[in-house]
Amino acid sequence: MTLAEAVLGAAFVGLLAYALFGGADFGGGVWDLLAGGTRRGRRTRALIERSIGPVWEANHVWLIFVLVVLWTGFSGAFAAAATTLYIPLTLAAFGIIARGAAFAYRKSVSTPAMRRFFGAAFALSSLFTPFFFGAVVGGVASGRVPPGIAAGDVVRSWVNPTSFLGGTLAVLVCAYLAAVFLCADARRDGEPDLAEAFRLRALVTAAVTGAVGLAGVAVLRADAPVLFAGLTGRGLPVLALSVVAGLGAIALLLTRRYVLARLVSALAVTTILVGWAVAQYPYVLLPGLTVEQAAQGRSTLTALAIALAAGAVVLIPALVYLYTLFQRPPAVNDRGASAPAGAPPGPDARS
């Protein structure tokens, strides 16, 4: 493995982390949108807010990490993608901003009309943002982003069958991950009926995602032949592993083994993205810009690798602690009331 491949691999690991943690975060907003009216969806929305509230901002660290590594170590490819795909990237950025602002303001306003307004803004931006990210991936994967500043068509680079397939799958995968994660969160919080509801949603979403994925094979064959050849060639074993993991996750959901279902579902999603990377290797931008051609000089890559190693020592333990802290069961005080997971005990909590 060359230095350029190692640095790009680190960025890809960050992309995987954002797809899993940020994806489940976006998926929570999708289920917020589909929760129903104010009264019927109250408990569902409360569960979603408890689950993503402590970590939704931290999840975007992975996106920033990926952008900084690409900008610094592979600036030519980054500039080509950013200037050709600036429309969906800008819409995704606006979606992230609107989503964060709405999520924060919804908790602070008191009038029902404003709460519904911010709730709708949060939910809709959670739906559209992953779609635009998926469209960006589709544009890159289908070879519609050539090297050079704004060298590609700024509309057809993301308004095409592969990008629509990528956007649709991104929304479905986010919704699926969120449903699986929320099963365990609902059980942990002592709400078995919500766990059952999200179990059903996860199973239905898995079926829909699988159907769209199968239909997408024909789309890729017609619209992205180079990617299709890679997926059905050296990427096929990875995709087969993804299918096996997906079926295993469904079996775990059917038997209500929610924690294991989380892990296996994460493996299924991870291998989809790994399959894309394997199919596209050694190109950063299909069909002609390789990893080595896109990389900056060795001194830049060396400094970047050192910075990444030093940053990982600080960042990864902190994020692991954050994620595990808020997965603890709620503390129960001596009056029998539950406190939110990770919250400090009250003055009358027993030691």
C-alpha positions as CSV (number, residue, x, y, z in Angstrom):
1,M,0.0,0.0,0.0
2,T,1.4,3.4,-1.0
3,L,1.3,6.5,1.2
4,A,-1.4,8.0,-1.0
5,E,-3.6,4.9,-0.7
6,A,-3.1,4.9,3.1
7,V,-4.2,8.6,3.4
8,L,-7.2,8.1,1.1
9,G,-8.0,4.9,3.1
10,A,-8.2,7.0,6.3
11,A,-10.6,9.3,4.6
12,F,-12.7,6.4,3.4
13,V,-12.9,5.1,7.0
14,G,-14.2,8.5,8.0
15,L,-16.8,8.2,5.2
16,L,-17.9,4.8,6.5
17,A,-18.3,6.2,10.0
18,Y,-20.3,9.1,8.7
19,A,-22.5,6.8,6.7
20,L,-23.2,4.7,9.8
21,F,-23.6,7.2,12.6
22,G,-24.7,10.2,10.5
23,G,-26.8,8.0,8.4
24,A,-28.7,6.7,11.4
25,D,-29.0,10.3,12.6
26,F,-30.6,11.3,9.3
27,G,-32.8,8.3,9.3
28,G,-34.2,9.3,12.7
29,G,-35.4,12.5,11.0
30,V,-37.1,10.4,8.3
31,W,-39.0,8.5,10.9
32,D,-39.8,11.7,12.7
33,L,-41.5,12.8,9.4
34,L,-43.5,9.6,9.2
35,A,-44.4,9.5,12.9
36,G,-48.0,10.8,12.4
37,G,-49.9,13.7,14.0
38,T,-48.9,15.6,17.1
39,R,-50.6,13.3,19.5
40,R,-50.0,10.0,17.8
41,G,-46.4,10.7,17.1
42,R,-45.5,12.2,20.4
43,R,-43.8,9.2,21.9
44,T,-42.0,8.2,18.7
45,R,-40.6,11.7,18.3
46,A,-39.6,11.8,22.0
47,L,-37.6,8.5,21.5
48,I,-35.9,9.8,18.4
49,E,-35.0,13.1,20.2
50,R,-33.6,11.2,23.2
51,S,-31.6,8.9,20.9
52,I,-29.9,11.4,18.6
53,G,-29.9,14.5,20.9
54,P,-26.5,13.8,22.6
55,V,-24.6,12.8,19.4
56,W,-26.1,14.5,16.4
57,E,-23.5,17.3,16.3
58,A,-20.6,15.0,17.0
59,N,-21.5,12.8,14.0
60,H,-20.7,15.7,11.6
61,V,-17.0,15.5,12.8
62,W,-16.7,12.6,10.4
63,L,-17.9,14.6,7.4
64,I,-15.5,17.5,8.2
65,F,-12.7,15.0,8.6
66,V,-13.4,13.5,5.1
67,L,-13.6,16.9,3.5
68,V,-10.4,18.2,5.1
69,V,-8.4,15.1,4.1
70,L,-9.6,15.2,0.5
71,W,-9.1,19.0,0.3
72,T,-5.5,18.7,1.6
73,G,-4.3,15.4,0.2
74,F,-6.2,15.2,-3.1
75,S,-7.0,18.8,-3.9
76,G,-7.3,18.3,-7.7
77,A,-10.0,15.6,-7.4
78,F,-11.7,17.5,-4.6
79,A,-11.8,20.7,-6.7
80,A,-13.2,18.8,-9.7
81,A,-16.0,17.2,-7.6
82,A,-16.8,20.4,-5.7
83,T,-17.1,22.6,-8.8
84,T,-19.0,20.1,-10.9
85,L,-21.3,18.9,-8.2
86,Y,-21.7,22.2,-6.4
87,I,-25.5,22.2,-6.7
88,P,-26.2,19.0,-4.8
89,L,-23.3,19.7,-2.4
90,T,-24.7,23.2,-1.6
91,L,-28.2,21.7,-1.2
92,A,-26.9,19.1,1.2
93,A,-25.0,21.8,3.2
94,F,-28.2,23.9,3.5
95,G,-30.0,20.7,4.6
96,I,-27.5,20.1,7.4
97,I,-27.8,23.7,8.5
98,A,-31.6,23.8,8.4
99,R,-31.8,20.4,10.1
100,G,-29.5,21.4,13.0
101,A,-31.2,24.8,13.5
102,A,-34.7,23.2,13.4
103,F,-33.7,20.4,15.8
104,A,-32.4,23.0,18.3
105,Y,-35.2,25.5,18.0
106,R,-38.0,22.9,18.2
107,K,-37.1,22.2,21.8
108,S,-37.0,25.9,22.8
109,V,-40.3,27.2,21.2
110,S,-43.6,26.9,23.1
111,T,-46.3,27.5,20.5
112,P,-47.7,24.5,18.7
113,A,-47.5,26.2,15.3
114,M,-43.8,27.0,15.7
115,R,-43.0,23.5,17.0
116,R,-44.7,22.0,14.0
117,F,-42.8,24.4,11.6
118,F,-39.4,23.5,13.1
119,G,-40.4,19.8,13.3
120,A,-41.3,19.8,9.6
121,A,-38.0,21.6,8.7
122,F,-36.0,19.0,10.7
123,A,-37.8,16.1,9.2
124,L,-37.8,17.2,5.6
125,S,-34.1,18.3,5.7
126,S,-33.3,14.8,7.1
127,L,-34.9,13.3,4.0
128,F,-33.4,15.5,1.4
129,T,-29.8,15.8,2.7
130,P,-28.9,12.1,2.4
131,F,-30.6,12.1,-1.1
132,F,-28.2,14.8,-2.3
133,F,-25.2,13.1,-0.8
134,G,-26.2,9.9,-2.6
135,A,-26.6,11.8,-5.8
136,V,-23.1,13.1,-5.4
137,V,-21.8,9.6,-5.0
138,G,-23.7,8.5,-8.0
139,G,-22.2,11.3,-10.1
140,V,-18.7,10.3,-9.1
141,A,-19.3,6.6,-9.4
142,S,-20.8,6.9,-12.9
143,G,-17.8,8.8,-14.3
144,R,-19.6,12.1,-14.7
145,V,-17.0,14.2,-12.8
146,P,-13.9,14.6,-15.0
147,P,-10.7,16.2,-13.7
148,G,-10.5,20.0,-13.9
149,I,-12.4,22.9,-12.5
150,A,-16.1,22.7,-13.5
151,A,-15.1,20.4,-16.3
152,G,-18.3,18.3,-16.0
153,D,-21.9,19.2,-16.7
154,V,-23.2,20.8,-13.5
155,V,-26.7,19.5,-14.0
156,R,-26.4,16.1,-15.7
157,S,-23.6,15.2,-13.4
158,W,-26.2,14.6,-10.7
159,V,-29.5,14.5,-12.6
160,N,-29.1,11.0,-14.0
161,P,-30.3,7.5,-13.3
162,T,-27.2,6.5,-11.2
163,S,-27.4,9.5,-9.0
164,F,-31.2,9.0,-8.5
165,L,-30.5,5.4,-7.6
166,G,-27.7,6.5,-5.2
167,G,-29.9,9.2,-3.6
168,T,-32.9,6.8,-3.1
169,L,-30.7,4.1,-1.6
170,A,-29.0,6.6,0.7
171,V,-32.4,7.6,2.1
172,L,-33.6,4.0,2.5
173,V,-30.3,2.9,4.1
174,C,-30.5,5.8,6.6
175,A,-34.1,5.0,7.5
176,Y,-33.2,1.3,7.9
177,L,-30.2,2.0,10.2
178,A,-32.2,4.4,12.3
179,A,-35.0,1.8,12.7
180,V,-32.6,-0.9,13.8
181,F,-30.8,1.4,16.2
182,L,-34.1,2.7,17.7
183,C,-35.3,-0.9,18.4
184,A,-32.6,-1.3,21.0
185,D,-33.0,2.3,22.3
186,A,-36.7,1.7,22.8
187,R,-36.2,-1.6,24.6
188,R,-33.5,0.1,26.8
189,D,-35.9,2.9,27.7
190,G,-38.6,0.4,28.7
191,E,-40.9,1.0,25.7
192,P,-41.4,-2.5,24.2
193,D,-44.3,-1.4,22.0
194,L,-42.1,1.2,20.3
195,A,-39.3,-1.4,19.9
196,E,-41.9,-3.6,18.1
197,A,-43.0,-0.7,15.9
198,F,-39.4,0.1,14.8
199,R,-38.7,-3.6,14.3
200,L,-41.5,-3.8,11.8
201,R,-40.3,-0.6,10.1
202,A,-36.8,-2.0,9.9
203,L,-38.0,-5.2,8.3
204,V,-40.2,-3.4,5.8
205,T,-37.4,-0.9,4.9
206,A,-34.9,-3.8,4.5
207,A,-37.2,-5.4,2.0
208,V,-37.8,-2.2,0.1
209,T,-34.0,-1.4,0.1
210,G,-33.3,-4.9,-1.3
211,A,-35.8,-4.5,-4.0
212,V,-34.4,-1.1,-5.1
213,G,-30.9,-2.6,-5.0
214,L,-31.9,-5.4,-7.3
215,A,-33.6,-3.0,-9.7
216,G,-30.5,-0.8,-9.5
217,V,-28.4,-3.6,-11.1
218,A,-30.1,-2.8,-14.4
219,V,-29.7,0.9,-13.9
220,L,-25.9,0.6,-13.4
221,R,-25.5,-1.8,-16.3
222,A,-27.1,0.7,-18.7
223,D,-25.9,4.0,-17.1
224,A,-22.6,3.2,-15.4
225,P,-21.0,0.3,-17.3
226,V,-17.5,0.8,-15.8
227,L,-18.8,0.7,-12.3
228,F,-21.1,-2.2,-13.1
229,A,-18.1,-4.2,-14.5
230,G,-16.1,-3.5,-11.3
231,L,-19.0,-4.5,-9.0
232,T,-19.7,-7.8,-10.9
233,G,-15.9,-8.5,-11.1
234,R,-13.6,-7.9,-8.2
235,G,-16.3,-6.2,-6.1
236,L,-18.7,-9.2,-6.3
237,P,-17.3,-11.0,-3.2
238,V,-17.8,-7.9,-1.1
239,L,-21.3,-7.4,-2.3
240,A,-22.1,-11.0,-1.6
241,L,-20.9,-10.5,2.0
242,S,-23.2,-7.5,2.2
243,V,-26.2,-9.6,1.1
244,V,-25.3,-12.3,3.6
245,A,-25.0,-9.7,6.4
246,G,-28.3,-8.1,5.4
247,L,-30.1,-11.5,5.6
248,G,-28.4,-12.1,8.9
249,A,-29.6,-8.8,10.2
250,I,-33.1,-9.6,9.2
251,A,-32.9,-12.9,11.0
252,L,-31.7,-11.1,14.1
253,L,-34.5,-8.6,13.9
254,L,-37.0,-11.5,13.6
255,T,-35.6,-13.0,16.8
256,R,-35.5,-9.6,18.5
257,R,-31.7,-9.7,19.1
258,Y,-31.4,-5.9,18.6
259,V,-27.8,-5.2,19.7
260,L,-26.4,-7.9,17.4
261,A,-28.8,-6.7,14.6
262,R,-27.1,-3.3,14.9
263,L,-23.6,-4.7,14.4
264,V,-24.6,-6.9,11.5
265,S,-26.7,-4.1,9.9
266,A,-23.6,-1.9,10.1
267,L,-21.6,-4.6,8.4
268,A,-24.1,-4.8,5.6
269,V,-24.0,-1.1,5.0
270,T,-20.2,-0.9,5.3
271,T,-19.7,-3.6,2.7
272,I,-21.9,-1.9,0.2
273,L,-19.6,1.2,0.3
274,V,-16.5,-1.0,0.4
275,G,-17.8,-2.8,-2.7
276,W,-18.1,0.6,-4.5
277,A,-14.5,1.5,-3.5
278,V,-13.2,-1.9,-4.7
279,A,-15.1,-1.7,-8.0
280,Q,-13.7,1.8,-8.6
281,Y,-10.1,1.2,-7.5
282,P,-7.5,2.5,-8.5
283,Y,-9.5,5.5,-9.7
284,V,-10.5,8.5,-7.6
285,L,-12.5,9.9,-10.5
286,L,-13.6,7.5,-13.2
287,P,-12.5,6.7,-15.8
288,G,-9.0,8.2,-15.8
289,L,-7.7,9.8,-12.5
290,T,-6.0,7.3,-10.3
291,V,-5.2,7.6,-6.6
292,E,-1.5,8.3,-7.3
293,Q,-2.3,10.9,-10.0
294,A,-4.7,12.8,-7.7
295,A,-2.5,12.8,-4.6
296,Q,-0.4,15.8,-3.6
297,G,3.4,15.6,-3.0
298,R,4.9,13.2,-0.6
299,S,5.8,15.9,2.0
300,T,2.1,17.0,2.1
301,L,0.9,13.4,2.5
302,T,3.5,12.7,5.2
303,A,2.5,15.7,7.2
304,L,-1.2,14.8,6.7
305,A,-0.6,11.2,7.8
306,I,1.2,12.4,11.0
307,A,-1.6,14.9,11.8
308,L,-4.2,12.1,11.3
309,A,-2.4,9.7,13.6
310,A,-2.0,12.4,16.3
311,G,-5.7,13.5,15.9
312,A,-6.9,9.9,16.1
313,V,-5.3,9.5,19.5
314,V,-7.5,12.4,20.8
315,L,-10.7,12.0,18.7
316,I,-11.4,8.3,18.6
317,P,-11.4,7.6,22.4
318,A,-13.5,10.7,23.0
319,L,-16.1,9.7,20.4
320,V,-16.2,6.1,21.7
321,Y,-16.8,7.4,25.2
322,L,-19.6,9.7,24.0
323,Y,-21.3,6.9,22.0
324,T,-21.1,4.4,24.9
325,L,-22.0,6.9,27.6
326,F,-25.4,7.5,26.1
327,Q,-26.1,3.8,25.5
328,R,-26.3,3.1,29.2
329,P,-29.7,2.1,30.6
330,P,-31.6,5.0,32.3
331,A,-30.8,5.5,35.9
332,V,-33.8,4.9,38.2
333,N,-34.1,7.0,41.3
334,D,-35.7,5.9,44.6
335,R,-39.1,7.2,43.5
336,G,-39.1,4.9,40.5
337,A,-38.7,7.6,37.8
338,S,-36.2,7.1,35.0
339,A,-33.6,9.7,34.1
340,P,-32.3,10.1,30.6
341,A,-29.4,7.8,29.7
342,G,-26.1,9.5,30.5
343,A,-27.7,12.2,32.7
344,P,-26.2,12.9,36.1
345,P,-28.1,11.4,39.0
346,G,-30.5,13.7,40.9
347,P,-30.0,14.8,44.5
348,D,-32.1,11.8,45.8
349,A,-30.6,9.1,43.5
350,R,-29.2,6.1,45.3
351,S,-25.6,5.3,45.0
